[in-house]
């Protein structure tokens, strides 16, 4: 369940990144946070 919620959040962050929403609000650090947390999760799975 938590993996599903996490990946929904990750996809939402990616969509907001590609539409420019994060850059306009100076929230690009969210993309880096998701990238850092996805890498160990992918190694685990």
Order of alpha helices (4+ residues) and beta strands (2+ residues): alpha-alpha-alpha
